Amino acid sequence: MQRTADNIKTFNSRMQARLLLVFCIITLMLAGLIGRLIYITRTDGERYAKQVLSRQTYVRGVIPYKRGEILDRNGTVLARNELRYRLILDPYNLLNNSDKIPATLEALKSFYGIEAETVNTILEERPDSRYKILLDNLQLSQVEPFKQHMEENPDIKGLWFEEKYIRAYPYETLAADVIGFTSADGVGLYGIEGYYNEELTGVNGREFGYYDSELNIERIIKEPENGKTIVSTIDINAQRIIQRHIREFNEEFGSFSIGVLVMDPNNGEIIAMASNEEYNLNSPRDLSGIYSEEELAAMTLEEKLEAMNALWKNDVISFGYEPGSTFKPFTVAMALEEGIVSKNSTFFCDGVEHAGGWDIKCSARNGHGTLTLTETLMRSCNDAMMQIAAMEGRDIFYKYQKYFSFGEKTNIDLPGEESGIITDLKNLNAAELATSSFGQTFNVTMLQMAAAFSSLVNGGYYYRPHVVREILNDEKATVKKVEPVLVRRTVSEETSEFIKEAMYKTVEMGTAKPAKVEGYTIGGKTGTAEKFPRGKGKYVVSFLGCAPALDPEIVIYVVINEPQNVARQDDSSIATKFANRIMTELLPALGIYPEGEIDYLIDENLAGEDNTGSNENGMTGNNQDTNGTGATDTEGDEGQSTGTTGTNGSGGQNTGTNGGEGQSTGNSGTNGSGGQSAGTGGNEDQNTGTNGINDTGGQDSRDTSQNSGDNQQTGQNEPQDENTADTGLPPLPGQEEPEPSDPLITNEGINEPDGDEQGEP
């Protein structure tokens, strides 16, 4: 027992000694650590303090990039950036300076009208937040006074300004369809803004910061990467001209919609493009300029969204319609390319063609008579087009429709393009082929027509249409040049030359005469297409042309959908006169100067090759017998009635009658013997009979009466446009109002005014 007690005592003594040793060691270590801390604090404490503070970093804010600008072809800025500011609240900072809260709240109320309750709610709900937007889109004039106040009053804490950029469009409504706009968060929508959003978009920079030992902020900045600049093909002056004329037309007459497209046929560049209602790119969702307050109040949200989408839609690339007679040059070009017809081919129009069990009528109800290939275009003869298409057959016709990119997108660098609709080859029956030959029963877009027509008049080269020339970096150096893309050859140089000459003659002496611009050579074709449902009197009228006629620098396309407040919607001269107004101002603005008439083409027609033009809605025929004994032409409705005797005929006799309000001319046989000519009944014009040239024993009988009409010409046609109803646009000398056309669809078949077939089998 005693021994056990002694052992316990010995253990306790040893334990106490060990504990004492451990205590001494710990004490010495603590003393050393304290000494080291004292040493560090005195010798290198500031450096270590900054290292600790540097780990307390935070994101000060975003440094916004500048979205790339959009320029016109001459460097004029169409879309730019404007600097704006956000007022940012730092709740964490302000709460850490709680004694400064009253002064801060008072300043916010005084300068910006922000209630204290609003700020206190943020402080309660987000006490650890470092970033809360209080105000957005502040201009510099709204920011500078408050910044100065903050500098003069250090009691204001937890507030700072962040820069941002907003999109601005200095020309507001100009080229809205091409430029497009951006969303609230800067994403491109529609137009170039949408299609080239990736190129226009940059990368935001960042500003990092930390507190130093005196709680001053040390900053690290990562610079932003700005977006690229887009140089468009648009000419802002040309754009201004076409939009002003569209606006004036709608103010004077009105239309369901209207579109104008101007492009360079030699490279596919779009020079100007406008359609539909104008809207301000700076406020694209504002409908107040289109709808009244009462109308807007009655509209549902869905209806407003639908109205906006309709407003933003680019009809030039997305509206499908039947082109009408503007398609006829393509039908002729197909046949020339395939060798089915030649320049010297002739066609006889009796006013109706039978196709697929249908009687499809021409605009000339009694027929145009015999026409040369050029005259089929000048006088817009449907009958001849149907004959040509029948010779081509559906395989060739469909093949060339695809060559000209109808029924497929052009792949222009704009969003929202439609492909149009053409009849499938398997469904292209005889009746469909017949009506398709003059631009009915299939749909196209304005862009498709203009791009395809460009290939007809530029030598046969189909270029992809585009609206951008080049892309520049932030230093304005070119990073990408958009070269013209040749998609394919469509026709030969020879065919192109024929089409250009025929289009020139169509404007000089044919149905497109109102489009003629003084001093310039203009080529072009008119079009009138009846809309579905048929028989409702609703039409699309158009003019598709080029200038200068034989060496085009521009192609212009005008389409008016349901012109309003006019005598007749099916009057294609509405479109040609409108095109005349535009080109008269546009051509000089683009540096295209007058070059005068092409005499050899005019003389050629005066010699008799194409001396037969008339109102397409008239009932005029011209019968020409080669090596025959004579010819007679009658019933020239408001045009010129011309009869030509047989060439080298014996005893040729010609009589032109009933040239109502036109010129009645008879020419006897050339180099014939005993040629005789008589011109009678020319109302309000001069009636002239000319005897045979180099004939023997020729006799000339003339009506010596001459009335007060303005036209006193011999041997020259006065063809009219497809219709000449009074539209209020400037009339061309010699144009008179025609009789109303027949109903479109009758029990006998399909009729149409204006040289455009208006029915669907």
Order of alpha helices (4+ residues) and beta strands (2+ residues): alpha-beta-beta-beta-alpha-alpha-alpha-beta-alpha-beta-alpha-beta-beta-alpha-alpha-beta-beta-beta-alpha-beta-beta-alpha-alpha-alpha-alpha-beta-beta-beta-beta-alpha-alpha-alpha-alpha-beta-beta-beta-beta-alpha-beta-beta-beta-alpha-alpha-beta-beta-beta-beta-beta-beta-beta-beta-beta-beta-beta-beta
